């Protein structure tokens, strides 16, 4: 593209522009009231004003633009394109896809309460996102226990529908069998929605009353269960650290800056109560500080179904009025402002104070991490020097390997990678052992290493980066097996074994010469090796379990006459497990797609 010529043809109207590098990758997305004026600025003195802009402009090989009818339309399009391309030079909300939501399927006749990481524009209700995934599971289990919410995915219940196990163990009230009306069930759902909105009082009052009634009737087991549920709700409610006199909904946004990172602390206030704090990491440079709040608002609330009517901020963001208009939907007005007095000012002050303490805590953790990182690096430097290897100036890239099988069946290998103290999960690799039969860990290990390093020598992008050290989960035998593979391939990498004591704790590092390096003088390395061992075990065992389970399921169903891969998959999709298939009646089996009466009879005969 001839950029000078392209700049002459820019229209003088609102729109969105996309800067691209020489490979065609989108590296920046922006909006403009006038595309002509805004895009030209990048190639004038403005584009040289900061280090970030200079770096961006130096990589622009071409640009595209999309015209819009208004600045508001451009803002909405900009948000969507940033989310789609995640450009390198935009301020980004990191990992927003990983945050879980609680979803109430209000689009169904009998709604369920689910955990989801995908937010859709549908008729269901979403609450969140939550940064603590375990807390989401606790809340869902609590609501299911209290209200006996339907757990199965069935949406319709024809005559003769058989209740599942949840009904028999009293975890469902038998909607499918007509044991509870839709009106009664929806009353429970309304209470669930109220609870998720932060209104705990009606739930606590109801449970307290039921507990007292059960106690009077000497139903002590039921009373104890209700008591535990009350305690669980009180535990959640304890996170509400402050209350206002009025039952209002709002969010408080406070930027949190540490030595290494930028984040946004979000304090949700529902029904006048502060419900806690969520911390959202942002990818941003120091010179982007002024943009942090506005970029967070655009990216976070674009996907957030429940935008409160007020957002309190420490400093009004750039283009405040435009953001307010962007967030105001379905006749609801959203106001972004900084309160100067009263209860909301007190709430904001509390959030600011809490965020300052949080920043200090995060800085302390960063300092401790750096100290540990330097200590581990120093220890490895001493070990490498003692074994005749060069000391590295940067962080060590370490790989560790493990084999997992069940009596030699479904053998798999796992490779994990660490850079310094940090696991590099995108570099992890799994290997299905192909040439070794039986429980031969040494042979399996040699196959895995040979495949890994041959692919590196062939220039495979996924394997081409070599480690500075290899840590084998074992002693001298594993080390010599690994070194033989490397020697045959002409590769020189330090290999150390993690030898264990009788209590299965790593006691020393072992080299191929038989030299042992006790870890009692290296406490940080002892801790680091424990982390590496746990990770490589976890990765290997989880892969083995998944493969073994898959092969077990397939082998059982594939042995049934007339059941091929298509019908096997249909059965598993319908019943979810082999145990459910075993327990199903002829009529139930025939409900699965493609299963005939003959197939159903063959399945019943096979498992009888």
PECORDA-V432403 format. One record per run of one state. SS is the DSSP state (a for helix, b for strand, c for the rest). FROM is the first residue (numbers start at 0). LEN is the number of residues. If there is no record, write none. Layout:
BEGIN
ss,from,len
SS,FROM,LEN
SS,FROM,LEN
END
This chain:
BEGIN
ss,from,len
c,0,2
a,2,6
c,8,6
b,14,6
c,20,5
b,25,7
c,32,2
a,34,7
c,41,3
a,44,4
c,48,2
a,50,9
c,59,2
b,61,6
c,67,3
a,70,15
c,85,6
b,91,2
c,93,2
a,95,3
c,98,1
b,99,5
c,104,8
b,112,4
c,116,8
b,124,6
c,130,2
a,132,15
c,147,17
a,164,4
c,168,6
a,174,3
c,177,4
a,181,15
c,196,4
a,200,16
c,216,3
a,219,18
c,237,5
b,242,1
c,243,6
b,249,8
c,257,4
b,261,9
c,270,2
b,272,2
c,274,3
b,277,6
c,283,2
a,285,17
c,302,7
b,309,4
c,313,6
a,319,8
c,327,7
b,334,3
c,337,4
a,341,45
c,386,10
b,396,10
c,406,2
b,408,11
c,419,2
b,421,2
c,423,1
a,424,3
c,427,1
b,428,4
c,432,8
a,440,17
c,457,11
b,468,4
c,472,3
a,475,13
c,488,5
b,493,7
c,500,5
b,505,5
c,510,5
b,515,3
c,518,4
a,522,36
c,558,6
a,564,11
c,575,2
a,577,6
c,583,2
a,585,4
c,589,7
a,596,11
c,607,1
END
